[in-house]
Each structure stands twice: as C-alpha cells, then as structure tokens.
Amino acid sequence: MSFAAPVLEEVVFTGFLVNAVAKPYGFAVAVVTVPACFALVHGFQFGMGLQLVPLVFAGVTYAIIRLCSGSLLTAVFGHWTINAVIFLPKWVIAVIHFAHV
C-alpha cells in the first residue's frame, strides 16, 4: 500500500487537482489548496489534528516538484521516498519480530 497509494494520490492531487485549480486561480493557489486537501484526505487515516501539518508540507513539496520538473513521475518518486523512510523501519521491525515467532 505504501508504494501503490503514492501513484494514485499523485495522479489525483498533483496531477489532476493542481491542474484544475491552477488553470482558473494560478499555481500559487494550487500549491496551497491542493496540499490542504491532500492532508484532509489523510485525516481519515491519521485523525484530524496537528499531525496533518507535515502532510500539508509534504503535499506542497510534491506539487512544487511536479511543477518545477514538469513530470508527475518525479512527484511519485518523491512520495515513494518519503513513504520508504517512514515505513521501512516498521517493516524491518515486523519482519524481525515475526521471524522469531
């Protein structure tokens, strides 16, 4: 899930929504509003609160990566990288734990 979700999320948020918001309102508005939506969607997963603030910054980063590079793929790779940094240690611990069970 940590590797499949970024593809869907980046297509929807930094692909479709950034374009949909940027066309009528400009890229500055898109880089602010779309990451807020990205964070709110993750509120179902993490709960609503200050824990969503880093997700807003992550969404801003993905949107800027996409706009500066012109490629959605670079935003996906950025998202994969962040997910790997966050979740890989958890996977390693789980594997070690279940190897001993």
C-alpha positions in Angstrom: 0.0 0.0 0.0 2.9 2.4 0.8 4.0 2.0 -2.8 0.7 1.8 -4.6 -1.0 4.7 -2.8 1.5 7.4 -3.9 0.8 6.7 -7.6 -2.9 7.2 -7.2 -2.5 10.1 -4.8 -0.1 11.9 -7.1 -2.2 11.4 -10.2 -5.3 12.7 -8.4 -3.7 15.5 -6.3 -0.5 16.8 -8.1 -1.8 15.8 -11.5 -5.5 16.4 -11.8 -6.3 18.8 -9.0 -3.2 21.0 -9.3 -4.1 21.5 -13.0 -7.8 22.0 -12.2 -7.1 24.7 -9.6 -4.1 26.3 -11.3 -6.0 26.9 -14.5 -8.6 29.3 -13.1 -6.7 30.5 -10.0 -3.0 30.2 -10.7 -0.2 28.0 -9.5 0.3 29.7 -6.2 -3.3 29.0 -5.1 -3.0 25.4 -6.4 0.2 24.8 -4.4 -1.6 26.0 -1.2 -5.1 24.5 -1.6 -4.3 21.1 -3.1 -1.9 20.0 -0.3 -4.5 21.1 2.2 -6.9 18.7 0.5 -4.2 16.0 0.5 -3.8 16.4 4.2 -7.5 16.3 4.9 -7.9 13.1 3.0 -5.2 11.6 5.2 -7.3 12.7 8.2 -9.3 9.5 7.8 -6.1 7.5 8.3 -4.4 9.6 11.0 -7.2 11.6 12.6 -7.8 15.3 12.4 -5.3 17.5 14.2 -1.8 18.9 14.2 -0.4 15.6 12.9 -1.7 16.7 9.5 0.6 19.7 9.3 3.6 17.7 8.0 1.3 16.2 5.3 0.5 19.7 4.1 4.2 20.4 3.8 4.7 17.1 2.0 1.8 17.9 -0.4 3.4 21.3 -1.1 6.7 19.6 -1.8 5.1 17.1 -4.2 3.3 19.9 -6.0 6.4 22.0 -6.4 8.4 19.0 -7.5 5.8 18.4 -10.2 5.6 22.0 -11.3 9.3 22.6 -11.4 10.2 19.3 -13.1 7.1 19.2 -15.4 6.8 15.5 -14.6 4.3 13.7 -12.4 6.7 10.8 -12.1 9.2 12.8 -10.1 6.5 13.7 -7.6 5.6 10.0 -7.4 9.3 9.1 -6.7 9.4 11.8 -4.0 6.3 10.4 -2.4 7.7 6.8 -2.6 11.0 8.1 -1.0 9.2 9.7 1.9 7.0 6.6 2.5 10.1 4.4 2.4 11.8 6.5 5.0 8.7 6.4 7.2 7.6 2.8 6.8 10.7 0.8 6.0 11.9 0.7 9.6 8.4 -0.5 10.7 8.6 -3.3 8.1 12.0 -4.3 9.2 10.9 -4.5 12.9 7.8 -6.5 11.9 9.9 -9.0 9.9 12.4 -9.4 12.7 9.5 -9.9 15.2 7.6 -12.4 13.1 10.8 -14.3 12.2 11.2 -15.2 15.9 7.6 -16.2 16.5 
